[in-house]
Amino acid sequence: MTHRSSRSMQAHAVSPVRWTDLLVLCVLLVSVTATALAVVKTAHESRALNHQLAQLQRASDQARIEYDRLLLEQGAWAGHGRVMDLAQEKLSMEAPDPFAIVIVQ
């Protein structure tokens, strides 16, 4: 029985740590750490870019609102009634008498 128990002890004995095993472990540890840092950096950059995108979208919305307002203002300034009023007041222009209009062919 002693012979058998010594054999079972040898099977369960811890093998000595080899340098290659330690090297592989260190490489894996460095790789995992580098990957974790890369994930953190990428997440930070993603948040910063999303914030910048939101700012640019707000600026775009403001520019679109201003453009629409300017189009309305341009329409008001160039309206037919306003042009007629300015022509009559500033240039003393009047619409011609319909009977005075001659059509040339």
C-alpha positions in Angstrom: 0.0 0.0 0.0 2.9 2.3 0.6 4.0 1.8 -3.0 0.6 2.7 -4.3 0.2 5.8 -2.1 3.5 7.2 -3.2 2.4 6.8 -6.8 -0.8 8.7 -6.1 1.3 11.4 -4.4 3.5 11.7 -7.4 0.4 12.1 -9.6 -0.9 14.9 -7.5 2.4 16.6 -6.8 2.7 20.2 -8.2 5.1 20.4 -11.0 7.8 23.2 -10.8 7.0 26.4 -12.6 8.8 26.8 -15.8 10.1 30.1 -17.1 8.2 29.8 -20.3 5.0 29.4 -18.3 5.8 32.6 -16.4 6.6 34.4 -19.6 3.3 33.4 -21.2 1.5 34.5 -18.1 3.2 37.9 -18.2 2.5 38.4 -21.9 -1.2 37.5 -21.3 -1.4 39.9 -18.3 0.2 42.7 -20.4 -2.2 42.0 -23.3 -5.3 42.0 -21.1 -4.2 45.3 -19.5 -3.4 46.9 -22.8 -6.8 45.8 -24.2 -8.6 47.2 -21.2 -6.9 50.5 -21.5 -7.7 50.6 -25.2 -11.4 50.0 -24.5 -11.4 52.8 -21.9 -9.7 55.2 -24.4 -12.1 54.2 -27.2 -15.1 54.7 -25.0 -13.9 58.2 -23.9 -13.3 59.2 -27.5 -16.7 57.9 -28.5 -18.4 60.0 -25.8 -16.4 63.1 -26.9 -17.4 62.6 -30.5 -21.0 62.1 -29.6 -20.9 65.3 -27.6 -19.4 67.1 -30.6 -22.0 65.7 -32.9 -24.8 66.9 -30.6 -23.3 70.4 -30.6 -23.0 70.4 -34.4 -26.6 69.2 -34.8 -27.8 72.0 -32.5 -25.8 74.6 -34.6 -27.2 73.1 -37.8 -30.7 73.4 -36.4 -30.1 77.0 -35.4 -28.7 77.8 -38.9 -31.8 76.2 -40.5 -34.1 78.2 -38.3 -32.2 81.4 -39.2 -32.4 80.5 -42.9 -36.1 80.0 -42.7 -36.6 83.3 -40.9 -34.5 85.1 -43.6 -36.6 83.5 -46.4 -39.7 84.7 -44.7 -38.2 88.2 -44.4 -37.1 88.2 -48.0 -40.6 87.2 -49.1 -42.0 90.1 -47.0 -39.6 92.6 -48.5 -40.1 91.4 -52.1 -43.9 91.0 -51.9 -45.9 92.4 -54.8 -47.8 94.8 -52.6 -44.6 96.3 -51.0 -43.0 96.7 -54.5 -46.1 98.5 -55.7 -46.2 100.8 -52.7 -42.5 101.7 -53.0 -42.9 102.3 -56.8 -45.8 104.7 -56.1 -44.3 106.5 -53.1 -40.6 106.8 -54.1 -40.7 106.8 -57.9 -44.2 108.3 -58.4 -45.1 105.4 -60.7 -48.6 104.3 -61.4 -50.3 101.5 -63.2 -51.1 102.5 -66.8 -54.7 103.0 -68.0 -55.8 99.7 -69.6 -56.9 101.6 -72.7 -53.5 103.2 -73.0 -51.7 99.8 -73.3 -50.7 99.0 -76.8 -49.7 95.4 -77.7 -47.1 95.2 -80.4 -46.9 92.0 -82.4 
